[in-house]
Amino acid sequence: MSKTSGLHDHLGYWLRRLSDEVHGRFEAELARHDVTVSQWGVMAGVFHGHDTTKAVAAHMDIDPGAVSRLVDRLVAKGLIRREPDPASRRTVRLVLTDRGQALVPELAELADRNDHHYFGSLDAGQRRQLEEWIRRLVGESHPAAPPDNP
C-alpha cells in the first residue's frame, strides 16, 4: 500500500472544484443577460468608480490589455462607452450606458444569490473567517495589487 497522497487528499483540488462550480453556475446565470463573468467584473468595477482601463485592471488584478478587450465587447453590446477626460487628453473614462447602469444591480443580485447558494450554510462569522483565510492565502502567494483609486 502506497503512502503517496492521492488527488482527493489535496486542498487545491477541492478549492478548484469549488471555484469551478461557483464560477460555472454564475456564468450560466449571466449568460441569460449576454454577459460573461469577466465582463460583469468590468461593469461592477466601473459602477463602483473604477473609471479607467488601468483602474479596472488593478481592481480585478488582470492585465490592462485584457480589460481593454472586455471593454470593446461591452461597448459593442451597448453597456459601456468610452469618453474623453476633459482634465487629461490622454485619459479615456469608462462610463456605463443607461442600460449598463440599470443592469449592474440586477447582475449583483445574481452574484449575491450565487454566493448564498454556495456559502449560505455558513454563519456570518464563518463566512468572514473563510474570506479572511482565502485573502491571506492569496496574499501570501501573490503580490498585493496596487490600491484602488476610484
N, C-alpha and C positions, 0 to 999 in steps of 0.2 A: 504494500500500500504506500502510495506517494504522499509526502508531506508538502508537496508543491501546491500552492494556492490555486484555486480554480476561479473561473470568471465571476461567479456569484459571491466570491469572497472579497471582491474589491469594491470599495465605496464609489470609486469613479464610475464603475459600471452602473450602479444604481442611480447615481446623480445624472448620468447621461440618459438613462431610461426615463427618469422623471422629467428632465428637461425636454426630451423628445415628445413626451406625452403632453406636457403643458403647452409647449410651442405648437404641436400639431393640432390640438383642439382649438386653440386660439386662432391659428392660421385658417382653419376651416370656417370659423365664425366670421373672420374678417373678409374672407373671400366672397361672402354674400354681399359685401359692400365694395367689391373690386379693389380692395386694399390688402397689401401684404403686411406681415409683422414689421418688417424694416420700414416700410412706408408709414405705418402707424407711428413708429418711433420718431420719425422726422416730423410728422404732423403734431404729435404731442409735444415735442421739443419746441416747435415754433409757437404753438398755443401757449406754452409756459415761458415765452420771452427769449428763446434762443433763436435770434432772427438773422443769423448769417450761416453760411455753409460751415465755416470754421467753428462757430459756437455750437451748432448742432453736432458736428463731428466730435468735438470734445465732450459734449454731454452724453452722446451714445458710445463714446470710446471706439469710433471706427474712423477709417480713412476719409479725409475730405473729398477725395475723388469719388468714393462710393456714395457719399451724401449727395454730391452733385448729380450723379446718375439717378439716384432716387428722386431728387427734386425734379429732374427732367420728366420722369414718369408722372409725378404728381401734377406738374404743370400741364402735361398732355391730358390728364384726367380732369382738369379744371378745379383742382383742390388747393393749389398753391400758385402764387405768382411771384415773380422777381420784380423788385422795384429799386431804382437807383436811390442811394442815400444822399439827401441834399447836403449833408455835412461832409461827405467824402466822395469824390468822383470815382474812387477805386472800389468802394464798398457797394455791394448789392444786398439789399434786405430781402428776406423771405417773409411773405405775408400770406396767411390763409385767405382764400376766397370766402365769400359768404357761405357757399356750400361746404367748404372745408371747415370753416369755423363752426357751423351747425353740426357737422358730422363728428367732430372730436369728442364731445361729451357722450354721444351715443356709443362710440367705439371704446371710450373709457369705461362705460358701464359693462360692455362685453368683457373687457380686461378684468374688471372687478369680479364679475361672475365667474370667469375662468379661474381666477385666484381662489375664490371661495370654493369652487368645485374641488380643487386640489388641496387647499390648505384650511378649509373651513372647519375641519375637525380639531384644529389646534386652537387653544385659547389665546388671548391677546399676548400673554407673556411668552408662551411657547413660540408663537409666530415671531415675536420680536427677537427672541433668542436665536431661532433658526436664521433669521435675516442677519443678525449680528455675526453668527458663525460664518455664514457664506461670505459676507462682506470681508471679514477678517481673512478668510482663506484666499479669496480672490486678490485682496490687497497684498498678501504675502507672496503670491505667485505672479503678480502683475504690477508693474509700476503704477503709481497713482496717476490718474488723469488730471490734466490741468483744472483748476477750479472753474466753475461755471461763471460766465459773465453775461447775465441776462440783459 
